[in-house]
């Protein structure tokens, strides 16, 4: 490579890095977390787990003895947000051996991915923050300049603190009747950032669905999941049968926006003291949402209240079986300092 070109590329990279590192000094600031006292949380200033502290025993919900796994398959050609990707290789085939007179061989996998933020994914305490005049504010008044947070792990914001408790809860699937509520097979991507757009689920919509499905009140300790039908663009039982061209088209549509919870629905669920929210989409909330702030549910549920989010769920078996209330069991992987976690949640009913 020509030395002048190489020097120019290095200089450009350094300029970009300088901009990124210095960005928090120049971006607009939002001091709402400080002035509205988002911390300490209701579990005190030392809490690192958030709403999972409300986990309760919901075994009485298992009546049919059936199990549905709600995680999607992790694979290279699955839809992913932005530049994220899943790149797994099996080095060697076999990776090691042979050993002994029986000629034992073994295989390993090598994985390069944003392991906490790909596919079926749990958003943990370090995932979403707000820039304030005191720094990048995360759950329970922790800042990214705190001494225990480095590029090798997020310290007291690590997902392992949630994983230490885990979720065992009453699962409530609140949009089984999408066709009855909206008169369509799947909710559309919102076209307007306001109430009344059919792709945005509001507090009134949640109340209507709860009444229609005869679920009773959403209670403290519940986990609430939204079925929009948008996740069927990436249907786990059909995905591998699509052509590469069809997959690319579906990926573009899946990522172009999504129906989901609006901020009024999220605020309502927060008042009910749920411990987890999720959906069959990549953000669980409507994109664009119910207002001008992108991903406002992420901010107000997770950063403000410690109510975590589980995205890209496969709810198809529950839909097929007509199930809208079940025992939900899930725990993130105990990855020290990670921002989130992959996994395969389980519904028992």
N, C-alpha and C positions, 0 to 999 in steps of 0.2 A: 504493500500500500504506500502511496505517496506520503511522505512525512508531513507535508503541509496540510493534506486532507485529514490525516490522523490527528494532528494537533488541533485542527479546527473542530473535529468531532468531539475530542476530549473537552475542549473549551465550552462547546455547546452543552455537553452533558453536565459540566460543572455549573453552568449558568442555570440550567433547569433545576439541579439539586439545590442550589442556593435559593432559588425562588420557593421551592417546596419547604425547605427548612425555615425560611423566614416568613412564610405565609401568615402564620398566626399573629405576627406583629402588624400586619396591614389589613387583614380581613375585617369586615364589620363584626362587632361584638354584640352578644345577646346576654344580658345580665339577669334575665328572668329566673334562672336557677338559683341565683344568689338572693335576689330581692324577694322572691316568693318562697324562700326557705324549702327548697327541694330536699334538703338534708338537715339534720340526720333523718334517716328513714324511720318508720314506725318500729323497727327492730333495733334501733340504736346506732350510734356512730361507728361501731366496730363491725356491723353486719356486712357480709360479703356475698350473700346468697339471694337476697330479695324475697319475692313473693313465694318462692318454694318453701319458705318457712311455714306456710299455711297448709302444707300437704297433709291430707287426712286419709283414713282407711275407707275405701269405697267398694269393698269386696261384695257387698250385697247386690251390686248391679249385675253380677255375673249370673245369668239365668238359663241360657241355652247351652253353655259350655263351648262356645265357638270363639275362635281367635282370628283376628285380622292383623297382619303386619301393615303398617302405614308408610313405610319408607320406600322410596323409589330406588332403582338400580343405579349405582355409580358407574358411569361409563364415559368414554372420551367424547362421544358425539351427542351427549345429552345437552339440552339448553343450559346456559349459564349466564349470569349477569356480567355485563361489561367484558373485560378481558380474562375473567376467571376461566379455569379449565381443569379437567381431570386427565392426567397423563400417567397411565400405569403401564409398566413394562415388566416382563418376566425375563430377567437377565440369565442367559445361559441355555435354558431348556435342555437338560436340567441345570440348575444353578450350582449344584454341588454333588460330589460323589464320583465314582461309586465307592462304597465302604463295605468291607467284610466279604465273607464268602457268598453271602446272598445278594451281593451287588446292589446295596441300597443307594438310591439317589434321592435328591430333594429339590424343591423349587421354592424360590422366594419371589416377592414382588418389590419393585422400586416404584415409589409414588411421588409425583411432583404435582402439588395442588394447593389451593387455599383451603386446607382441610376442614376448617371450621365454617366456611362460607361457600359451600358447593353442594348441589343436589338437595336432598332432604337435609335441612340444616337448622341448627339451633343457634339463635342469636344470644350471646352471653353478655355479661356486664361491660366488657371492654369494646363492644362492637360500635355503639352509638354514643356520641358525646356532643357537647355544645361549646362553641368558643365564647368565653366570657372575658371580662377585663382582668380576671385572675388566672386565666389559662383555660385549657380544654377540660371542661367539667364533665365527669362521668358519674355513674350511679353512686349515691351516698357521699357526694362531695369529694370524690377522688379526682386527681388531675394527672395528666400525662407527664407533668414534670416532677411527680412524686419520685422519691429515691428508689422505690422498689419496682418501678416500671422502666423496662429497657426494651431494646429491639429483640431480646432473647426471651421475653415474657412480660405479661402485664401485671405481675405481682398480685395485689389484693383485688384486682379486677378479673383474675383468671377464672376460666369456666369451671375449674376443678372445685371451687367453693360451692357452686350450685350442684355439681355432680355428687358431692359428699352427701347430699340429702336426697335428691332425685324426686321425681313426680309420680305419685299414685293418687289418682283423683277421679271424680266423676267427669267423664267426657261428654260434652254436649255438642252435637253437630247441628248447627242452627240454620242451615239452608238446604235441607233435603227437598223442600218444596219450591225450588227455584222456578219451575214452570208455572206453578199456581200463583206465586208472588209476582212474577214479572211477565208471565205468558211467553216464556222462551226456554229453550233447552239449556242454554248457558248464558251467563251474564256477559254483556259486551264490555269492551274496553271503554272507559269513560271518555266522553267527548268534551264535557264541560266540568270545571272544578267547582261544582256546587250541588246542593241538595236538589233532588229531582232527576239527576242523571241516573239512568237505569243501572249503570255499572257501579254506583256508589251505594253501599249499605249504610244507612243512618241509624240513629238510636231508635227512631220510630219503626224502622224495618225490623230491627232485632226484636222489639216488643211484639210486633205483629207475627213474626215467625214463631216466637216462643208460645204465643197464644194458639196459633194455628196447629202447632205440633203437640199441644197439650203437655208441655214439659214442666210447667210450674215455673217458679222463680229461678233465675240464675243465682247460685248461692256462693258464699265465701268458700274458697278452696276448689271451685270448679275449674276445669280446663275447657275452653270454648273454641270450636273449630268451624270454619266457614267453607262450605262447598259452593263454588261458583261455576263449575264446569269448564273453566279456563284451563285447568290442569289436564284436561283430556286431550288438548293439543299435543301433549307429551304423555300419552297413555302408556303405562308400563307394559301392558300385554300386547301392544301393537307396534311399539316404536321400532323394534328390530326388523319389522317387515317393510318399512318404508324405504323408498329409494333415497340415495344421497341428496338428490334435488328436492324431494319432498321434505326430507329432514331439514334442509337449509331453510325452506320456505316456512316450515312450522316453527323453527327456532326464531326466525325473524318476527313472526307474529306473536309468539309466546313472550318475547322480550320487549315488544314495542309498547307495552303498557299492560294494565291488568285491572279487572274488577276487584272489589274487596271492601273492607271496612273503611268508612269515612271516620273523621276525627270525632264526630258526635257519638258514633257507635263505640269507639274506643274509650271515650270518656265515660260513657254509660257502663261499659264492662268493668272499668276501673272502680266505679262506685260500688259495684257488686263484689269487689275484692276477689276476683278470679286470680289464678296463679299462673296461667299460661294461655296464650292465644295463638291461633295458627290457621292455615288454609291450604288449599291445593294450588297456590300460586307462589311466585318467587319473593313476594314481600308481605303477603297476608293483607295488606291495606291497598286501597284503590290507588292506581297510578294512571293519570293524575288524580289527586285526592280532593277532599271536600274543603277547598280553600287554596290559598296561594303557596303555602309552605309544603315543599315535597317531604314525604315520609314523616308527617307530623305525628302519626300514631307511634312510630318508632321512638320519637323523642319523648312524648308524654307518657307512654306506657313503660318504656325500659329505663331511659335516663332518669326520668322523674320519679318513677314508682317501683322499679325493679320487677315489673311484670314482663317476663321474657316471651319470646316469639319463636314458633317452629314453622318453617316454610317448606314449600314443595312437598306436601303430604299426598300420599295416594289414598284417597277416600273412596275409591270406586267399589270396593267390596262392601263397605258399610252402606253405600247407596243401593247396591244390588240387593242387599239383605233387608233394606228398609229399617236400618238401625239408626236412631238418633240420640241414644243415651247408652253409655257403656263405661266399663272400668278402663281407665287409660293408665298405662305404665311406661315410663320413659326416664332415662337418665343420660345426660351428656357423658362422653368419655372423659376420664380424668387426665386431661392434657394440661399440664402445669403452664399457666400463663396464657392459654389460648383465648381467642376472642369468641369462639363458638365451637360447635361440634357436629360431625356427621352422626348418623345412627339410624336405627330401624325401630320406631315406636310400635307399641302393641296395644290393640284394643281387644278386650275380653267382654263377651256379652252372652 
